[in-house]
Structure formats: structure tokens, C-alpha cells
Amino acid sequence: MPSGTAPGRTAVTVSLDQLRRCHIAVDLGAARTRVYVKGVGLVVDEPSVAAVNIRSGALIAVGALAEKMTGRTPEYIRVVRPISGGTVVDIEMAQRMIRHLLGEKLRRQLRRKPRLRAAACTPHLSDPLAQRASVETLVGLGARRVELVDTLIAAAVGCGLPVEQPTATMIVVSGAATTQLAVLSLGSIVTAERIPVGGNAIDNAVIQHLRTQHELLLPSQSVRPLQLALHGNGLHSHGPESTEIHGRDVATGLARSVQVDTAAVRNAIHTPLTSVIDGIGKVLRDCPPDLVADLADRGITMVGGSALLPGFDQMLRDATGMPVRIADRPDVCAVLGLGAMLEGNVKPLAFDPLTEVEE
């Protein structure tokens, strides 16, 4: 029977023994799907997108190729995203997408496992239905047992934080749909927040600003390169004062170029990011004073694809006054953390029970 860790159980030590028996680890993200195979490493890192022929139901493309089709398909081809906010919203399509991303050769290798076990990341405080959807997705791919691990724990392990030690570490996981914040100590989550603001909200803020202020429609796939070009040295005023942007006129539908004031775009991006700063403040207020003192030295570690937004780290430094660093390979920290647990590279802090002395 498939199973998963019970909601609310967030300690690293809860299922380490079970995780060492798993064969694959999966991170089902709203933006990208990643698969780690024990003994092999990261084998899949592709966009969570599929293109389907709605007339025949045939799968046309998955991953990067399907993402390139967004907004460019005829009416009988639909581009779908079966995963939203770390939750599988279309189980059947998610299974078809992952099968094709794995490839026939790797699927044959996994089918040889007599009792295939899988591990998956689950967003912090995800509801039981969302957890069940993740489990059923992997069960449909042949897994006999599924272990669920909190994304915050997996990401902290993946970026090398000493989560098992009795000192505070703070992590900010910035994904496409949500941002998760937590203070960790002794392998468990002390306090955490989940904010419905991520890379998609930042993209939408840029698109809405250009539409409202310049009556310009920007192709969705041009937003992230635009952010990199606009900000120069980040979300600060050190970058170029203006940048030429190409898009489509709202009224005429014709191609048009405009000079965009970068300061105005920075202000538009700051608006959704203030929710992240408010969330950090709430986490720190709910945290014991001794752990907050640890964070003054250790600071905040940022992971997730949106952590790479230029100047986001400096914005958090200015708002909190604490050191902020971006993890190495922040976009794959969660799946690499799961992989480390599968490989047995994570050792829990062992406590020897004290012998009571009778007087």
C-alpha cells in the first residue's frame, strides 16, 4: 500500500530509515519537475509543461519543447501545466508527463525494482488532498510506497545547512507560485510561513505595469529575460535609467517599442515582494529569542528558482539587517536534499539517554 509521512511530522529523523530504502526522489514543482535516481543522480530537470492534441488526446511534447509552444499553438493543441503551486492538479497528465521525461531506458531500469519506493517533496502545511495527489501520481508510475518530505527540510539539507544541530538556521524557498520561510533547529521546523507569492506573481507585476502604464503586451516568455535586462545591478537604482522594450500594442495589435523607466518597474516588483518581508518578520516574532540570536550571525539562506531574481537578496538584507546568501544551485536544492537522504548522507544527531541517579 502506498504511504506518506503524516501531516505535521516535519522532523528529519522521522523517516530517514525509510528514505534510505527509496529508489527515486521527485520534486514536483509548479515551474519544473526534477527526478533524482539513487546511485545515478539528477536525471530529469525540465519545465512542468505538456502539450496535448485535444482532438485525439495524444501527447505532443513535454518539458522544454512544450514550454516553447506556449502561446504559439493552433486551436487543437493545448499547453497544460498539471502541477500548480507544488500541488498536482491533474494526476493523469502529470503521470504521462513524467513517463516521457524519464524516457524508456530509465523506465525499464526502474521497473526491474521488485518493490519500487519513491520520495517526494511536499509544500509546508499542504493539505491532505494535495499530499494524496502527489502519492497517487507516483503510485501510478509504479511506486509501491511513497514517502513525503517537507520541502523546507529537503531544501535545507540540499544546500548544506546544519539542520540537525541545536542552532538556528533560516531558509527562504522562493518558488514559482509560493514562498516558504522557516527557522530550523535539531532537524525540525521551529516556526514557518507559506506565502502565496513567487516568481509568477513577480512576472505578473511586470506584465501588468507595462500594460497599464505603456499599453504594451509583453510575451510571457520574455518577462524573465526582461527582468535581468532591466535591473542591471539588481533591484537597486544603480542600473540603467531606462530600457527599450519590444511588445505588442494593446489597441492596434501591432509591434511597438517603448522606453521603460526602470525605477517604475522596480517599484512594481517590490509590491509583491513586500509580502515576503512581512512573512520573515512574522517568523522571527514567533521564534524563541535564543534562536533569533543565532540568526543574527548565520543569517538567511535563499533557495528556489526565484531566489536568482537580481537584487532580491539585497532587498532582504536591507529589510532585516541580517546576512543573506544565495545557495549554490538554488533551483535544485530540494531534490538534491532528497537525494542526499536516499543515499544515506544525512546523519541525525544522536542523543544518548541519561541514566537517572538515585539519591
WOWOMO-V790654 format. One record per helix or strand of 3 or more residues. SS is the DSSP state (2 for helix, 1 for strand). FROM is the first residue (numbers start at 1). LEN is the number of residues. If there is no record, write none. Layout:
# WOWOMO-V790654
SS | FROM | LEN
SS | FROM | LEN
This chain:
# WOWOMO-V790654
2 | 12 | 3
2 | 16 | 5
1 | 24 | 5
1 | 32 | 6
1 | 41 | 7
1 | 50 | 4
1 | 59 | 4
2 | 64 | 5
1 | 77 | 4
2 | 91 | 12
2 | 104 | 8
1 | 117 | 6
2 | 128 | 12
1 | 145 | 6
2 | 151 | 8
1 | 169 | 6
1 | 179 | 7
1 | 188 | 8
2 | 199 | 16
2 | 220 | 12
1 | 242 | 8
1 | 255 | 7
2 | 262 | 24
2 | 289 | 10
1 | 300 | 4
2 | 305 | 4
2 | 312 | 9
1 | 324 | 3
2 | 330 | 13
